[in-house]
């Protein structure tokens, strides 16, 4: 990726590109990786498609999708009525799908266990539906609110029992690092996104470098990247 970045920048600027250290190229690559992920996940891209909306988007971010489960639920003084906090994995970035295994009583009073949906809601939405008999949580649905740090709050009807929470999520990517070329050498860390994304990340890096040096080629490169994507 470092080599292709240098070649791309030199090619555009006719071998007059300013010299970048390995540390500086890594900053550009990692910023571009962040930009790539956000664009592909949330439709701020030329195709206006988001995560899992087409096969290209599935392939773009598939290496960052992970599973997480927990059976640890905590109630504190800050919990809302019938609310329980759950901790998230340290590398959590964005939720993709959430479910929870619960125990409840059926109409005959018998104990049953099943997996139901966890539905993310805003706090404004929570205020509107928590007492609405048609929308409040029940044995078919648990509500989820965001909370500070890597924590979610699950809201139940106060009758069901929470057993295990299941999360499929988009994780934070590894930081790209050509460490063996640093002034103070360290270990190398490869880009973990799918190989087909690497040239798109490099293209974004070249575009950002052109913007940084205020090159007249910036606008042209930006248009070229739309075609590449």
C-alpha atoms as one frame of an Amber mdcrd trajectory, in Angstrom:
protein
   0.000   0.000   0.000   2.888   2.367   0.734   4.497   1.594  -2.621   1.276
   2.102  -4.569   0.587   5.349  -2.713   4.005   6.712  -3.703   3.609   5.547
  -7.303   0.108   7.031  -7.515   1.170  10.390  -6.147   4.312  10.577  -8.302
   2.384   9.588 -11.407  -0.153  12.351 -10.891   2.437  15.004 -10.038   4.989
  13.906 -12.677   7.591  12.714 -10.128   7.442  16.055  -8.304   5.495  14.701
  -5.310   6.780  15.771  -1.891   8.488  13.062   0.135   6.376  11.404   2.796
   7.790   9.415   5.699   6.362   5.987   6.552   4.696   7.526   9.601   3.029
  10.223   7.462   1.813   7.729   4.861   0.332   5.602   7.647  -1.600   8.627
   8.934  -2.988   9.208   5.435  -3.839   5.514   4.965  -5.548   5.184   8.343
  -7.550   8.377   7.840  -8.571   7.084   4.420  -9.527   3.711   5.903 -11.808
   5.520   8.376 -13.297   7.563   5.542 -13.809   4.409   3.461 -15.617   2.561
   6.266 -17.968   5.440   7.067 -18.754   6.052   3.402 -19.500   2.387   2.740
 -21.519   1.864   5.917 -23.646   5.008   5.758 -24.304   5.818   2.098 -22.006
   8.861   1.854 -20.510   7.358  -1.304 -21.112   7.858  -5.041 -23.460   4.850
  -5.218 -25.505   6.017  -2.202 -25.643   2.465  -0.877 -24.995   1.431   2.723
 -23.966  -1.636   4.666 -25.429  -4.858   3.172 -27.553  -3.006   0.581 -25.759
  -4.752  -2.279 -23.041  -7.370  -2.709 -20.299  -4.758  -3.126 -21.103  -3.274
   0.282 -21.234  -6.727   1.877 -17.808  -7.524   0.460 -16.335  -4.108   1.346
 -16.800  -4.498   5.102 -17.176  -8.258   5.649 -13.795  -8.574   7.407 -14.968
  -6.209  10.159 -18.131  -8.127  11.093 -17.974 -10.015  14.407 -20.262 -11.752
  16.890 -20.527 -11.071  20.621 -22.612 -12.621  23.400 -23.017 -11.826  27.055
 -25.106 -13.083  29.957 -24.020 -10.280  32.265 -26.809  -7.787  32.983 -26.520
  -5.082  35.627 -29.017  -2.772  37.287 -27.748   0.471  38.838 -29.169   3.683
  40.249 -29.004   5.082  36.707 -31.094   2.318  35.159 -34.496   3.217  33.819
 -37.561   1.310  34.991 -37.104  -2.338  33.938 -33.741  -1.414  32.423 -30.547
  -3.481  32.499 -27.096  -2.413  31.329 -24.817  -4.593  29.207 -21.158  -3.987
  28.389 -19.996  -4.052  24.764 -16.729  -5.444  23.345 -13.770  -3.055  23.336
 -13.572  -3.054  19.522 -17.283  -2.270  19.018 -18.032   0.315  16.310 -21.594
  -0.104  14.977 -24.440  -2.526  15.669 -25.728  -4.631  12.766 -28.163  -7.037
  14.457 -29.266  -7.674  18.047 -31.241 -10.508  19.636 -31.782 -11.828  23.131
 -32.702 -15.160  24.694 -35.446 -14.754  27.302 -37.582 -16.812  29.644 -41.287
 -15.940  29.965 -44.622 -17.394  31.066 -47.045 -18.477  28.351 -50.811 -18.129
  28.553 -50.975 -21.357  30.575 -48.436 -20.126  33.093 -45.740 -22.486  31.836
 -42.134 -21.295  31.605 -40.848 -20.918  28.032 -37.567 -19.848  26.481 -37.082
 -18.182  23.091 -34.936 -15.692  21.170 -36.540 -12.341  20.356 -35.528  -9.110
  18.657 -33.764  -6.237  20.368 -34.989  -2.971  18.834 -32.813   0.168  19.052
 -34.852   3.295  19.855 -34.010   6.914  20.554 -34.707   8.378  23.960 -37.467
  10.554  22.448 -39.072   7.468  20.927 -38.732   5.647  24.258 -40.659   8.442
  26.014 -43.509   8.132  23.498 -43.927   4.348  23.477 -42.919   3.062  26.909
 -46.533   3.259  28.149 -48.142   2.509  24.779 -49.659  -1.004  25.011 -49.111
  -1.556  21.272 -45.448  -0.526  21.197 -43.931  -1.037  24.647 -41.610  -4.018
  25.255 -43.130  -7.444  25.833 -42.279 -11.136  25.402 -41.731 -10.566  21.660
 -39.536  -7.477  21.753 -36.968  -5.761  23.992 -36.063  -2.104  23.524 -32.480
  -0.855  23.508 -31.164   2.588  24.438 -27.645   3.934  23.956 -25.645   4.886
  27.040 -22.256   6.384  27.796 -19.120   4.473  26.921 -19.394   0.982  25.470
 -22.720   0.280  27.170 -26.289  -0.397  26.006 -29.410  -0.387  28.173 -32.071
  -3.031  27.529 -35.667  -2.217  28.490 -38.121  -5.053  29.198 -41.699  -5.277
  30.417 -40.411  -6.217  33.861 -41.883  -9.705  33.611 -39.567 -11.615  31.294
 -36.101 -12.816  32.354 -33.044 -11.951  30.264 -30.725 -14.919  29.652 -28.231
 -14.137  26.896 -27.721 -11.152  24.575 -26.468 -11.684  20.996 -24.817  -8.919
  18.992 -23.481  -8.919  15.447 -21.454  -5.770  14.956 -18.971  -3.842  12.875
 -15.691  -3.673  14.745 -12.977  -1.038  14.752 -10.336  -1.868  12.141  -6.714
  -2.524  12.980  -4.433   0.483  12.572  -2.361   0.121   9.398   1.350   0.376
  10.246   4.536  -0.038   8.199   6.425  -0.043  11.483   9.671  -1.552  10.244
  10.234   1.651   8.228   9.641   4.028  11.155  12.412   6.209  12.597  12.059
   4.017  15.671  11.203   0.636  14.089   8.268  -1.390  15.371   6.053  -4.192
  14.065   4.098  -4.054  10.812   0.290  -4.287  10.795  -1.485  -5.115   7.540
  -4.815  -3.655   6.482  -7.420  -6.240   7.482 -10.150  -5.146   5.083 -10.815
  -7.336   2.035  -7.980  -7.115  -0.537 -10.211  -5.537  -3.199 -10.682  -2.475
  -0.952  -6.981  -1.668  -0.636  -6.672   0.208  -3.928  -9.786   2.233  -3.104
  -8.230   3.223   0.234  -4.967   4.110  -1.529  -6.882   6.199  -4.078  -8.584
   8.127  -1.261  -5.164   8.646   0.374  -3.695  10.066  -2.845  -6.717  12.349
  -3.205  -6.312  13.574   0.380  -2.576  14.120  -0.128  -3.321  16.236  -3.215
  -5.765  18.284  -1.165  -3.156  18.744   1.587  -0.589  20.149  -0.853  -3.314
  22.132  -2.667  -2.580  20.488  -5.993  -4.626  21.506  -9.030  -4.988  17.773
  -9.719  -7.155  17.304  -6.601 -10.490  17.787  -8.375  -9.514  15.483 -11.250
  -8.381  12.748  -8.849 -11.637  13.068  -6.907 -13.607  12.457 -10.103 -11.387
   9.479 -10.980 -12.069   7.919  -7.567 -15.810   8.015  -8.220 -15.221   5.870
 -11.297 -12.963   3.476  -9.338 -15.588   3.006  -6.600
